[in-house]
Amino acid sequence: MNGGEGGAPSGGLGELDRPGRPSRADAWDARSGEWLLGAADVPGAAALPGSGLPEPAAGAAARDTAGGRGATPRRGAADPVKALLHRHRALCERAVDPLEIAAGLEAHGVTDRTAARFRHRDVFSLAEELYARVPRGEGHRPPPEPAPAPRVRADWALLTLLPGTIGAAAVTVARLTEGRPRLLVAAAGVLAVALAVHLALRRGPLAVPSRTPARGAAAGTRAWTCWLLGYALLGDGLLRAVLDGGPDGPPTGAAHGPWPVTAAPVLALALATAPAAWSTHLFTTGARRRLTGSRGLDEFTAAARPLLLGTFALFLGALTALLALCGTTLGESAGYPAALTLGALLLAARLLAVHNAPRDARRALAAAVGTEAAAVSLALVGRLPGCAVLAAPVDALAGAWGPGGVQALGCGAAALALLCTATRTLTRASAHAAHAPTGDPE
């Protein structure tokens, strides 16, 4: 974090920022005593919204004076910073630097406006005082310097290339075989790609930190992700076959079996694992750098929001190029909008999981799965006598946008909602506390 300039504390009420950070806890105590004598005169100082603290004892001392009960407040009760330190002692004791305390305070609802009641300009300055006032043993390590930008490690860089490489090999071999060998190659390829993606998500920027709620919620999101990828592979052909009359309808895609397989979007998404990892790496690195240099929560949010949107734009641009390449190579031209919305949804969900906010991601994935499942179910129910009206919305959507319109609509709406959530969640300092994911480059 940026340090302040040295100087003596000002007695004026307009000076809310601290001078140079004292190095000892008793220095903070001495400084706090200077302004607490006049804290009762600060407008609005009687309450500390967002901190959960009672009215400062300086105001109580003023009332005691008026009531004739003495004018000397007790030192322990007259220091609201000590009360805040007592309330968040566990956070302050385990923090390795003031930046982690600032992120924790912001997660508990302490804002820059609340910090002003403690005569600090922002939460970052208040966190520095709390960090300095925590008693620490001789063996406690000092606050580290701002961490340098993480270096790219070869292991996770190669792991991110593995899913696309295996997927391309599986598609190539499947197109060179016929009949049962093709089915065996396709099944083995799907399992191999799934294992490669699992390994890629365990290391590097896409890894979820260990011992977090997001780690426990990974099993819930895994099933929804598998459904979405499976629908991208088989869903359009299945929906078209159902709308065309099912098994009794015209034989579409005879060369590919009863339901045609759209391999280009899935292959592009497998190849996009590497751009997703690099985009996440750039976002994490940029966010930490901006957090280190920020002097307020609003300043960090304003700097982090365009960084997040640029991350999505970079990933979607790479995914568009991969879709064009795979579509040209495999001779498939449909499914581009659906694949783009699915890629955006998966990236947003993974970013929220990496930064320990998996609940909204799980709900968005479940909503997209529900939309696709409802579309296929309504198309099937519409085949029953007298139920054709139920399939009319799906039929109209498929007629206007093609079978891929269902996936584009479901994943697009979920991705948009999740992006709005990410712009609120991932631009907060508490989302970038110093808990690096397992395997993140050091």
N, C-alpha and C positions, 0 to 999 in steps of 0.2 A: 504494500500500500504506500501511497505517497505520504511522506512525512510532512508535518507542518513547520512553519518558520518559528524560530525561537523568539522569545519575548516574554514579558511579564503579563499576567492576566489583567484584563481590563475590568474596571468596576462598572462600566456602563452597561446598560441593559441591552444594547444593540449588539454587543460582542458575544456571540454564541459559540464561537469555535475556540478550541484550546490552543495554547502556544505549543512549543516543542514538547514532545511527549516525555514526561518525567520517567526516570529509570527505576524509581523505588516506589513502593506502595505508600510509605509515609509522606512522600512528596505529593501524591494525589490527595491524601487526607488533608494536608495543609492547604492545598489549593481549594478543596471543596469547602473547608471551613470559612474561607474568605468570602465566597459568594453566598453561602447558606445563611449568613447573618441578614442578608437582604432579600432572601427568597420570597418572603411574604409579600414584597412589593411587586413581584413579577406578575403581570396580568395573566390570569388563567393558571397560575401555578398551584392552585388548590387541588387540582385533579391531574392525574397522569393517565389519560386514556391510552389504551393499548399496552400498558405495562402491567396492569393488574395490581398497582400499588395503592395504598391508602393515601390520604391527604398528607403532604409533607409536614413534618413536625414544626417547621418554621412558622407555618400559618397557625398551627395549634398554639405555639408559644406566644404569638401575638395576641390570640384570644385569652390565653392565660394571664398575660400582662394586663389586659383590659379588665379582667376579673379580679386582679389583685393577688394572683397566685404566684407571682415571681416572673422574672424576665429571662432567666437563664435556662435555655433548653438543654436537654440531655444530649450528649454528643452522639451516642449510638442511634437515637431516634431521629436526630436532626439531619441525617445524611441519607437522602433517598437513593444515592448510588449504592450505598452499602445494602440497603433493602433490596435493590435490584440484583446486586451480587448474591445476596442470600437466596433469592428466588431462583436464580439460574446458576447456582454454584457448581452443579455437576457439569453443566455445559462449559463454564469458564475453566474448571480444573482440568478437563480432558482436552481442551483446545491446545493445538500446537502453535497457533498464531492468532492475532486479533481478527484476521479475516474469517476464520471459522466461527468465532463468537458473533461477528456481524451477521453471518448467514443464519446462525441459530436464532438470534434476536428477531431478525426479519421473519423467520418462520413462525415465531410466537406472536407476531402482530405488532412488534415495536417498529415504528416508522420514524422518518426524519423529524416529523413534527413532534413526536414523543421525545426524541433525543433533545430537541430544543428546550424542553422543560428541565432537562438536566444541564443546561448551559453548554450543550454541544451542538455543532452545526448539523451533524448527521449521525447515523447509526455507526458508521465506521469509526468516527472519533470516540463515541461512547464505548465501543468495543475495545479500543486501545486502552482506555482507562480501566475497564473491567479486567482486561488481561494483565495489566501492570499491578493491580491491587490484589490479585489472587496470591495467597502465600504459596511459595514453591520451594521445594528442597534444593539442596546444592546439586543433586544429580539431574535436575530437570533441564532439559535441553532448551536453549534460548530460541526465540522466534526465528524461523528461517527467513532468508532473503526471498524475494519473489521468485517463484520457480521458473526456470527457463522453459521455453516451448518444448513439449514432449518430442522426442526423436522417434522416427519411424523405425520399427524393428522388423527384421526380415521375416521372422516366423509368422506374425499375424498378417503381414503383407502378402505372403505366399498363400496363407490359408484363405484369404478373401478371393484369390484367383482359383481356388480348387473347385468350388461348386460350378462355375461356368465351364471350366475345362472338362470336368466329368460329364456335365450335361451335353456339351457339344459332341463329345466322343460317343455318348449313348445315342443321341439322335442320328449321328452319322452311321453307326452300326445298324440301328433299327431300320433305316431307309435302305440298307443294302441286303436286308433279309426279308423273308416272307413267312406267313403262316405262324406256326407255334414258336419257332425260334425268335420271331419278332416280338411276340408277347413276352417271352422269357427275357430278352434283352431289354425291353421297355421296363419290366418290373425290376430287374436288377439295376437299371439306370436310375429309376425313381428312388430306390433305397440308397444307392450310392450318393446321389445328389443330396438327399435328406441328411445323410450322415455328414457330408462335407459342409452343409450349411450349419449343422449343429456344432461342428468343430470351429467354424469361422465365428459363430456367435459367442463362443466361450472365451475367445481371446481378442485383444485389441479394443478399439473404440466402441464396438458393438456389444461388448461384454457387460452384463448386468453386475453391479458390485455385489460381492458376497455379503451374507448376513444382513440383507435388507428385505422389506416386504415384497419388493419387486421380484426377488429371487423365488419366493414362495408362490407368487402368482404366475410364474412362467408356464407352469403346466396347464393353467386355464387358457392362456392365450395360444398355446401351441396347437390345440385342437382346432381353434377358429382359423388359424393361419393355414393349417393343412387343408381345411375345407376350401378356403379361398383359392389356394393354388390348384387344388384338384378341380374346382369349378372352372378356373381359367384354362385348364387342359381339356376338360370334357364337357363343361356346362353348356357352351354355345351349341355344340352338336346335339346334345341331349334335348335342349329346349326346342331346337328346330325340328327334331324328329317328333317330339310330342305335339307341337303345333301343326305339323304336317299330317298327323294322323297316327302316330305311334308305329308299332310294328306292322300294322296293316296298311300304312301309308306308302308313298313312293319310296323306293330304295335310294336314299341319298348317301353319297360317300361310300359306295360299295367297296372301293379300294382300301378304305380305312376301317371297315367293319360297320356295324349298325349305326354307330355315332362317330362322326369324324373327330379327329384329335387336332387341336390347334396347338402345335408345339412351339411356334415362334414366340408368343408372349411369355411362356414359362421359361424357355431358354434365355430370353432377354433378361428376365428377372433374376435368373441364376447368375448370368454374367454381370448383372448390376450389383451383386454383393460387394464387389471391389469399389465401385463408385460410392456406394452407400457408406462403406467403412471410411473412405477418404473424406467424404463430406462431413461425416460425424466427427472425424478427427480434427478437421479444420474448425468446425463449430465449437468443439470443446476447448481447443487451444485458444481460439479467439475470445471465447467467453471468459476464460480464466485470465487472459491478459487484460481484458477490459475491466474485469472485476478488481484486479490488483491496482489498476490506475484510476478507478472511479473514486469520487469523493462524496457520493450520495446514491441512494437507491434509485431515484428517478434518473440520474445520469447514467447509471448502468443499464437500466431498462431501455432508455432511448438508444443506447449503443448496441444492445444485444438484439433488439427486434429486427433491424435490417440484416444483421448477421444471420439470424435464423431463417429469414425469408430468402436470403441469398444462398443458404445451404440447400433449401428445397429447390430453388431454381437451378442450381448446379447439378443436383442429382437428376432432376427431371430432364434436363438437357442431355445428360449422358444416357439416360434410359431411352429417350427418343432416338438417339443415334443407334443404340443397340437394337431397338425394335426395327428400325429401317434395315439394318444389316441382316438380322435374322429373318425378317420377312422376305427380303430379296433372295437370300440363300435358300430358304425352304419353299419359296413360291407361295407364301401366305401374305395377304394384305389386310385381312380383317383383324379386329381386336386391339388396335392401337389405343383408342381412347380408354377402353376398359383396362388395358395393361398399365397405362399411365396413372389412372386413378388408383389402381391396386398398389402400384409402387409407391405412390405418395402416402397412401394409408399405412402401408407396412413400415415406411421410414418414420412417419410421425409416431406410430405406436412404439417402435423400437427406441426412439429418442426419449420418449416419456418413461419407458421402462429403465433405460440406462440412468436417467436422472431421478429414479425412485418415485415415479408418479404413474404406476401401472393401471390404476383403476379406470380412468377414463379411456385408456387404450383398449382395455379388455371390453368395455362396453361398446366402443365404436366398432371393434372387430365383430362382436356378437350381433350388432345391428346390421352390418353388411351381410353377414351369413344369414340372418333372418330374412332379409330382403330377397336374396337369391333363392333360399329354400321356399319362401312363400310364392315366388313367381313360378317355380317348377310345380309346386303343389296345386296352385290355381289352374295351371295349364292341364294337369292331369284330371282334376276334379271337373273341369269344363267339358271333358269327354263324356261325362255321365248324362243321361237323359234329363233335360230341363235345367241343366247347370251351365249351359254355354255362356250365360251372362257373366259368370265368375271369371272366366278366362278372357273376357273382352279387353280389360286393361292391359294384360300381358300381350295379347295378340296385337293391340294397337301400338304398344311400345316397340315390339319386335318388328312390326310392319314399317314404323317410321325410322327406327335406328338400327334395325337388325337384331339378331339374338344377343349380340354383345351389349345392347342398350341396357339390359337388366343389370349386368355387372357394372357398367359405367355409372348407372344411376345410384345403385346401392353403395359401391365403393367411393364414388365421387362425393355423395352427401356425407358419408362417414369421414372421409379424408378432410373435407372442408370444416366439419365440426371439430375434428381433432386438431387441425391447424390453428383454429381460433383458440382452442384450449392451450395449445403449445405456446402461442404468443403471450399468454398470460402466465403460464407455469414456468417455462424455460427461460424467461427473461427476468426471473427473480433471483436474487443473490443466493437464497437458500437452496436453489436447484443445483448450484455449482460449488457446494462445500467441498472441503479438501478430503474427499473420499474417492480416490481414483479407482476405476474398475479394475478387476483382476486381469492382469495381463496387459494393461494399458502401457504404452511405451514410456519408459522413464528417461 
